Every structure is written in C-alpha cells, then in structure tokens.
C-alpha cells in the first residue's frame, strides 16, 4: 500500500485542483436547486471529458514531455492561442477558488474580513510553493483528498435515511437554468485545460521517481478521476437531500455560503462534527487554491518559452507573482463584478473545451507519440464522439445566447 501511494501523485493533484468550486459550490448548488435532476449532466460531462484529461498523463509518461510541447509540434499558433486563453481566465479562476477558501476560513476562525483572509491565504500558498514546490504539494494532496472522500461518503450515508430520494431527471429550458447548467458542466470535474497541468505534473513526478511507467501513470490518473466523480456525486447528493425544496438557497457571498455549506454537513453528521467538517472544507479549498496557483504559472512559463524559443530560469516565480498581483487587484478593485467575472470564466471554460479536446486528440494520435502509447480504436471512436458532443453543447449554448 505504501509503495502504491508513493507511485501515485499527479492524479491526486488533479483531484485537488478539480475538487473546489466545481464540487463544493457548483455540485452542491445543483443538488439544492434541482435535487438529483442533474445527475445525468454530471455523469455525461465526466464521461465526455475523460479521454482528453487522460491523454495528458498518457502523453507525458510516454514521451517525457508535456502536452504543451506536443501542441508546439503541431504548430506554434496553437501554443499562442493557449497562452491567450489561459491569460484571459487564470485570474478569475484563481480568485473564484480563493474567495471561497477565505469565506470558510472566516467561518472557522470567527474573525477577520474576506479581504484579510484572501490576502492571508494567498500569502500562505505563495510561501508553500516558493519553499516546498512540487514534492510538498505531491504529499499534501494525497492526505487531503483521501480524508475528504471518506468524510463526504460518511456524510451522505448519514443523510440518506433521513431524507427522501427522487431520481427523476431534469433538462433545464429556462435561460437562467441553462446558464447554470453550462457553468456547472464547464467546470465539472474541471476545465479541460487542466489536462495540460496534469501532463506537466506527470513530468515533474517522473523527475522525482524515474521508475514510474505509463501504466502507473494511467492508474494514478484513473484513481484521481474516479475520486472526483464520487465526491461530486456526494456534494450534489448533500445539496439535494438537505437543501432541495427546503425554501432555502445558497448565498453568493463567500462567508455566508461557507456557513450554509458547513451547516449542511453538520445537519447530517451532528454539531459535534462541525470543527472536523470546517477543517476538511478549508483544507479542500486550500488544496484547490494551491494547485491552481501552481498550475497556471507552470503552463505560462512553458508556453512563453515555447513561443519565444528562450529559457526563463525564474519564469515560474515571475508568473506566480503576476498571478498573485492580478488576482488581488481584481479582488480589491472589481469585487462588485465578481459574479460576472466568474460566470465569464466558467462559460469560457465550456465553450473552449472543444479546442482542448481536438488538440489533445491530435497530439496523442500523431507520429510524435509512440505507437504503444496511442489510444486503441475504441478509445479513438470514443474520443471523436466526445468531441462531437462538446461541439454540439457549445454551439447550443451560443445559439441560446443569440
């Protein structure tokens, strides 16, 4: 078991990055607003995105390169497009996860403001990444994700006997409901560009342990991916069992949402578990804040090096500081527009999903990938069907806007 856990790593980092706003916020709200009616959307989008996330560690383990380097072999304009898309969304994605983390910290410690806790959490994450880098992050994620999975499954198990279950499915037709559905699916289990982060983390893991094989890497990813699905269903179930048809709704304010979320857990587990649940929720969101704060600078450094053809020794630190400065600036000066900014980020994540799906598929099926690592015929057909579904959903959403 110890040996297996040592081999695992990037899959847990993926889970740590994914289990944040999409799970704690979006999945819980889906359950609170629609009951179990959006389980179909949750399962569908996880199935559709699976191959393109899996191609990240598959390519990295087989070639020792990240997907970004694979993009570059297809053509520099692809990397330029990726650079622009990432720069356009990385600040709002970071603030989205940080503000929820700050709200939970406020609830747990009972003092301070959302502004103060945002600054404190950002500072803590910066110190961890500056000092510990990948090795510390690798170890921390395993502990957090395992603990969260256990606590979520226990909470749902205790809530089930006390509440009726209605598995009737819902397909939203109202504009506001469609917008929520798109935002929900856009970040479920995570934006597709995290497949590139996953490939970079896999390269970093191989530096720490060169004995890791492509088979180890795929197993690691599958463990992380299945974990995110289980936890997403768990949060949706808690929202459905505790909040649906209760006459209550979740607040858009970080501190109030945190209070409601933890109260929802303790209504299932009992008041005595409040501190445990609050700490679990805080560490969960802290893990997401950490992994997103690590992932974006890594890919911005790599993409800028590929575009310019130059190596930047302190490129990671430069982009880390840019991300922190931009995130705090948006928070302090555009806080009143936060909901709009987050909506834009989630919608962009959804409508750009076909871009990442198509190019991940092109990279993994190209001559740059060893034959032994290329997907099977079944996986190729599965991928093409999934690309078609993503294109149709993106087109459908854009049509509803018009």
C-alpha positions as CSV (number, residue, x, y, z in Angstrom):
1,X,0.0,0.0,0.0
2,X,2.8,2.4,0.9
3,X,4.6,1.6,-2.4
4,X,1.4,2.2,-4.3
5,X,0.7,5.6,-2.6
6,X,4.3,6.6,-3.3
7,X,3.8,5.9,-7.0
8,X,0.6,8.0,-7.1
9,X,0.8,11.7,-7.3
10,X,-0.4,13.8,-10.3
11,X,-3.8,12.1,-10.1
12,X,-4.3,13.4,-6.6
13,X,-3.1,16.8,-7.8
14,X,-5.7,16.7,-10.5
15,X,-8.3,15.8,-7.8
16,X,-7.1,18.6,-5.6
17,X,-7.4,21.1,-8.5
18,X,-10.8,19.8,-9.5
19,X,-12.5,19.4,-6.1
20,X,-13.0,23.1,-5.5
21,X,-15.6,25.5,-6.9
22,X,-17.0,22.8,-9.2
23,X,-17.7,20.4,-6.4
24,X,-18.1,22.4,-3.2
25,X,-20.1,25.2,-4.9
26,X,-21.5,24.1,-8.2
27,X,-22.4,20.5,-7.4
28,X,-23.9,21.5,-4.0
29,X,-26.0,24.2,-5.7
30,X,-27.1,21.8,-8.5
31,X,-28.5,19.5,-5.7
32,X,-30.0,22.3,-3.8
33,X,-31.7,23.8,-6.9
34,X,-32.6,20.7,-8.9
35,X,-32.4,17.8,-6.5
36,X,-31.0,14.8,-8.2
37,X,-32.2,16.1,-11.5
38,X,-28.8,17.0,-12.9
39,X,-27.0,13.7,-12.1
40,X,-27.3,13.0,-15.9
41,X,-25.3,16.1,-16.7
42,X,-22.7,15.3,-14.1
43,X,-22.1,11.8,-15.4
44,X,-22.3,12.8,-19.0
45,X,-19.7,15.6,-18.8
46,X,-17.3,13.4,-16.8
47,X,-17.6,10.7,-19.4
48,X,-17.2,13.1,-22.3
49,X,-14.1,14.8,-20.9
50,X,-12.4,11.7,-19.6
51,X,-10.3,10.8,-22.7
52,X,-8.9,14.3,-23.1
53,X,-7.9,14.5,-19.4
54,X,-6.4,11.0,-19.7
55,X,-4.3,11.9,-22.7
56,X,-2.3,14.4,-20.6
57,X,-0.5,11.9,-18.3
58,X,-0.5,9.3,-21.1
59,X,1.5,11.6,-23.4
60,X,3.8,12.8,-20.7
61,X,4.6,9.3,-19.4
62,X,5.3,8.0,-22.9
63,X,7.4,11.0,-24.1
64,X,8.7,12.8,-21.0
65,X,7.2,16.0,-22.5
66,X,4.1,18.0,-21.5
67,X,1.1,18.4,-23.8
68,X,2.2,22.0,-24.5
69,X,5.3,20.6,-26.2
70,X,3.0,18.3,-28.2
71,X,1.0,21.4,-29.2
72,X,4.1,23.1,-30.3
73,X,5.0,20.2,-32.6
74,X,1.6,20.7,-34.2
75,X,2.2,24.4,-34.7
76,X,3.3,27.5,-32.7
77,X,-0.1,29.2,-33.3
78,X,-1.8,26.5,-31.2
79,X,0.5,27.4,-28.3
80,X,-0.1,31.2,-28.8
81,X,-3.9,30.5,-28.7
82,X,-3.5,28.5,-25.5
83,X,-1.4,31.3,-24.0
84,X,-4.1,33.9,-24.7
85,X,-6.9,31.7,-23.4
86,X,-5.0,30.9,-20.2
87,X,-4.1,34.6,-19.6
88,X,-7.7,35.6,-20.1
89,X,-9.1,33.2,-17.5
90,X,-6.4,32.4,-14.9
91,X,-7.0,35.5,-12.7
92,X,-10.8,34.9,-12.3
93,X,-10.3,31.2,-11.8
94,X,-7.8,31.9,-9.0
95,X,-10.0,34.5,-7.3
96,X,-13.0,32.2,-7.6
97,X,-11.3,29.5,-5.5
98,X,-9.5,31.8,-3.2
99,X,-12.6,33.7,-2.2
100,X,-14.5,30.5,-1.2
101,X,-11.4,29.4,0.8
102,X,-11.3,32.8,2.6
103,X,-15.1,32.5,3.4
104,X,-14.5,29.1,5.0
105,X,-11.5,30.4,7.0
106,X,-13.7,33.3,8.3
107,X,-16.3,30.9,9.4
108,X,-13.8,28.6,11.1
109,X,-11.8,31.2,13.0
110,X,-14.8,33.6,13.6
111,X,-12.9,36.8,12.9
112,X,-11.4,38.9,10.2
113,X,-12.8,40.1,6.9
114,X,-13.0,38.4,3.5
115,X,-10.3,40.8,2.3
116,X,-7.9,40.0,5.1
117,X,-8.4,36.2,4.7
118,X,-7.9,36.4,0.9
119,X,-4.5,38.1,1.5
120,X,-3.5,35.7,4.2
121,X,-4.4,32.6,2.2
122,X,-2.6,33.9,-0.9
123,X,0.4,34.6,1.2
124,X,0.5,31.1,2.8
125,X,0.1,29.4,-0.7
126,X,2.9,31.6,-2.1
127,X,5.2,30.5,0.8
128,X,4.4,26.8,0.4
129,X,5.0,26.9,-3.4
130,X,8.2,29.0,-3.1
131,X,9.7,26.7,-0.4
132,X,8.2,23.3,-1.0
133,X,7.4,23.3,-4.7
134,X,6.2,20.0,-6.2
135,X,7.4,17.5,-3.7
136,X,5.4,19.0,-0.8
137,X,2.4,19.5,-3.0
138,X,2.5,15.9,-4.1
139,X,2.4,14.6,-0.5
140,X,-0.2,17.1,0.8
141,X,-2.8,16.3,-1.9
142,X,-2.8,12.6,-1.0
143,X,-3.7,13.3,2.6
144,X,-6.4,15.9,1.8
145,X,-8.2,14.0,-1.0
146,X,-8.3,10.7,0.9
147,X,-9.7,12.5,4.1
148,X,-12.3,14.4,2.0
149,X,-13.5,11.3,0.2
150,X,-14.1,9.5,3.5
151,X,-15.9,12.4,5.2
152,X,-18.1,13.1,2.1
153,X,-19.2,9.5,1.8
154,X,-20.0,9.3,5.5
155,X,-22.0,12.5,5.4
156,X,-24.1,11.3,2.5
157,X,-24.6,7.9,4.2
158,X,-25.9,9.5,7.3
159,X,-28.2,11.9,5.4
160,X,-29.8,9.2,3.2
161,X,-32.1,7.6,5.9
162,X,-33.5,11.0,7.0
163,X,-34.5,12.3,3.6
164,X,-36.5,11.0,0.6
165,X,-34.6,10.4,-2.7
166,X,-36.2,11.3,-6.0
167,X,-34.1,10.3,-9.0
168,X,-36.3,12.0,-11.7
169,X,-34.0,13.8,-14.1
170,X,-34.4,17.4,-15.3
171,X,-33.4,19.1,-18.5
172,X,-33.4,22.9,-18.0
173,X,-35.2,25.1,-20.6
174,X,-35.2,28.5,-18.9
175,X,-32.4,30.9,-19.8
176,X,-31.1,31.2,-16.2
177,X,-31.2,27.4,-15.7
178,X,-29.4,26.8,-19.0
179,X,-26.7,29.3,-17.9
180,X,-26.2,27.4,-14.6
181,X,-26.1,24.1,-16.5
182,X,-23.3,25.4,-18.8
183,X,-21.4,26.8,-15.9
184,X,-21.8,23.5,-14.0
185,X,-20.6,21.4,-16.9
186,X,-17.9,23.9,-17.8
187,X,-16.0,23.3,-14.5
188,X,-17.1,19.7,-14.0
189,X,-14.9,17.9,-13.0
190,X,-12.5,20.8,-14.1
191,X,-11.8,22.9,-17.1
192,X,-10.2,20.8,-19.9
193,X,-7.0,22.9,-19.9
194,X,-6.1,21.2,-16.6
195,X,-5.1,18.3,-18.8
196,X,-2.0,20.3,-19.6
197,X,-1.3,20.9,-15.9
198,X,-1.7,17.2,-15.4
199,X,0.9,16.4,-18.1
200,X,3.4,18.9,-16.5
201,X,2.8,17.4,-13.1
202,X,3.5,13.9,-14.6
203,X,6.8,15.1,-16.0
204,X,7.7,16.6,-12.6
205,X,6.7,13.3,-10.9
206,X,9.0,11.3,-13.2
207,X,11.9,13.6,-12.2
208,X,11.3,12.5,-8.6
209,X,10.7,8.8,-9.5
210,X,12.1,7.8,-12.9
211,X,10.8,4.2,-12.4
212,X,7.2,5.3,-13.0
213,X,5.8,3.6,-16.1
214,X,2.9,4.7,-18.4
215,X,0.8,2.0,-16.8
216,X,1.5,3.5,-13.3
217,X,0.6,6.9,-14.7
218,X,-2.7,5.8,-16.2
219,X,-3.7,4.0,-12.9
220,X,-2.7,7.2,-10.9
221,X,-4.9,9.3,-13.1
222,X,-7.9,6.9,-13.0
223,X,-7.8,6.9,-9.2
224,X,-7.9,10.7,-9.1
225,X,-10.6,10.9,-11.7
226,X,-12.9,8.4,-10.1
227,X,-12.4,10.1,-6.8
228,X,-13.5,13.5,-8.2
229,X,-16.7,11.8,-9.6
230,X,-17.5,10.2,-6.3
231,X,-17.1,13.4,-4.4
232,X,-19.1,15.4,-7.0
233,X,-22.0,13.0,-6.6
234,X,-21.6,13.3,-2.8
235,X,-21.8,17.1,-2.8
236,X,-24.8,17.0,-5.2
237,X,-26.5,14.4,-3.0
238,X,-26.0,16.5,0.1
239,X,-27.4,19.6,-1.6
240,X,-30.4,17.5,-2.8
241,X,-31.0,15.7,0.5
242,X,-30.6,18.7,2.8
243,X,-31.5,21.9,0.8
244,X,-33.8,20.9,-2.1
245,X,-37.4,22.0,-1.5
246,X,-36.4,23.5,1.8
247,X,-37.2,27.0,0.8
248,X,-33.5,28.0,1.3
249,X,-31.0,28.9,-1.3
250,X,-27.2,29.4,-1.2
251,X,-25.8,32.9,-0.8
252,X,-23.4,34.4,-3.4
253,X,-21.3,35.8,-0.6
254,X,-18.2,33.7,0.3
255,X,-18.6,33.9,4.1
256,X,-22.4,33.2,4.1
257,X,-22.0,30.3,1.6
258,X,-19.3,28.7,3.8
259,X,-21.7,29.0,6.8
260,X,-24.5,27.3,4.9
261,X,-22.2,24.6,3.5
262,X,-20.8,23.6,6.8
263,X,-24.2,23.7,8.5
264,X,-25.4,21.3,5.8
265,X,-22.7,18.9,6.7
266,X,-23.3,19.2,10.4
267,X,-27.1,18.6,10.0
268,X,-26.1,15.2,8.7
269,X,-23.2,14.4,11.0
270,X,-24.2,16.3,14.1
271,X,-23.0,19.5,15.8
272,X,-20.0,17.7,17.3
273,X,-18.5,17.3,13.9
274,X,-18.6,21.0,13.0
275,X,-14.9,21.7,13.6
276,X,-13.9,18.5,11.7
277,X,-16.0,19.4,8.7
278,X,-14.9,23.0,8.7
279,X,-11.3,22.0,8.7
280,X,-12.0,19.4,5.9
281,X,-13.7,22.1,3.8
282,X,-10.9,24.6,4.5
283,X,-8.2,22.1,3.5
284,X,-10.1,21.1,0.4
285,X,-10.4,24.6,-0.8
286,X,-6.8,25.4,0.3
287,X,-5.7,22.4,-1.9
288,X,-7.5,23.8,-4.9
289,X,-6.1,27.3,-4.3
290,X,-2.6,25.8,-4.0
291,X,-2.9,23.6,-7.2
292,X,-4.4,26.4,-9.3
293,X,-1.7,28.8,-8.0
294,X,0.9,26.3,-9.0
295,X,-0.6,25.1,-12.3
296,X,-1.1,28.4,-14.1
297,X,2.5,29.8,-13.6
298,X,3.9,26.4,-14.8
299,X,2.0,26.5,-18.0
300,X,2.5,30.2,-18.6
301,X,6.3,29.7,-18.2
302,X,6.3,26.7,-20.5
303,X,4.1,28.3,-23.2
304,X,6.1,31.6,-23.2
305,X,9.3,29.6,-23.5
306,X,7.9,27.7,-26.5
307,X,6.6,30.8,-28.2
308,X,9.8,32.9,-27.8
309,X,12.3,30.0,-28.1
310,X,14.1,31.2,-24.9
311,X,14.5,29.6,-21.5
312,X,13.5,31.7,-18.4
313,X,15.2,30.5,-15.3
314,X,12.9,32.4,-12.9
315,X,9.9,32.2,-15.2
316,X,7.8,30.2,-12.7
317,X,8.4,32.8,-10.0
318,X,7.7,35.6,-12.4
319,X,4.3,34.2,-13.4
320,X,3.5,33.2,-9.8
321,X,3.9,36.9,-8.8
322,X,1.9,38.1,-11.8
323,X,-0.9,35.7,-10.9
324,X,-1.0,36.8,-7.3
325,X,-0.8,40.6,-8.2
326,X,-3.5,40.2,-10.8
327,X,-5.8,38.1,-8.6
328,X,-5.5,40.6,-5.6
329,X,-6.0,43.6,-7.9
330,X,-9.2,42.1,-9.3
331,X,-10.4,41.2,-5.8
332,X,-9.7,44.7,-4.4
333,X,-10.9,46.8,-7.3
334,X,-13.6,44.6,-9.1
335,X,-15.2,42.8,-6.2
336,X,-18.6,44.1,-7.1
337,X,-18.3,42.5,-10.5
338,X,-17.0,39.1,-9.2
339,X,-20.1,37.1,-10.1
340,X,-19.9,38.4,-13.7
341,X,-16.2,37.6,-13.9
342,X,-16.7,34.1,-12.6
343,X,-19.6,33.5,-15.0
344,X,-17.4,34.6,-17.8
345,X,-14.6,32.3,-16.7
346,X,-16.8,29.2,-16.4
347,X,-18.6,29.9,-19.7
348,X,-15.2,30.4,-21.5
349,X,-14.1,27.0,-20.0
350,X,-17.1,25.4,-21.5
351,X,-17.1,26.9,-25.0
352,X,-13.3,26.4,-25.3
353,X,-13.5,22.7,-24.3
354,X,-13.6,21.6,-27.9
355,X,-10.3,23.4,-28.6
356,X,-8.5,21.4,-25.9
357,X,-10.3,18.2,-26.8
358,X,-9.4,18.4,-30.5
359,X,-5.7,19.2,-30.0
360,X,-5.2,16.7,-27.2
361,X,-6.6,14.1,-29.6
362,X,-4.4,15.3,-32.4
363,X,-1.3,15.2,-30.2
364,X,-1.9,11.7,-28.8
365,X,-2.7,10.2,-32.3
366,X,0.2,12.0,-34.0
367,X,3.6,10.5,-35.0
368,X,5.1,12.3,-32.1
369,X,3.5,9.8,-29.7
370,X,5.0,6.3,-29.6
371,X,2.7,3.7,-31.1
372,X,2.5,1.8,-27.8
373,X,1.0,4.8,-26.1
374,X,-1.5,5.8,-28.8
375,X,-5.2,5.1,-27.9
376,X,-7.0,2.0,-29.1
377,X,-9.6,2.0,-31.9
378,X,-12.3,2.0,-29.2
379,X,-10.7,5.0,-27.5
380,X,-10.4,6.9,-30.8
381,X,-14.1,6.4,-31.6
382,X,-15.0,7.3,-28.0
383,X,-12.9,10.5,-28.3
384,X,-14.5,11.5,-31.6
385,X,-18.0,11.0,-30.2
386,X,-17.0,13.1,-27.2
387,X,-15.6,15.9,-29.3
388,X,-18.9,15.9,-31.3
389,X,-20.9,16.2,-28.0
390,X,-18.7,19.1,-26.8
391,X,-19.1,20.9,-30.1
392,X,-22.9,20.4,-30.1
393,X,-23.3,21.6,-26.5
394,X,-21.1,24.7,-27.1
395,X,-23.0,25.5,-30.3
396,X,-26.3,25.0,-28.5
397,X,-25.3,27.4,-25.7
398,X,-24.1,30.1,-28.2
399,X,-27.4,29.7,-30.1
400,X,-29.4,30.2,-26.9
401,X,-27.4,33.5,-26.3
402,X,-28.4,34.7,-29.7
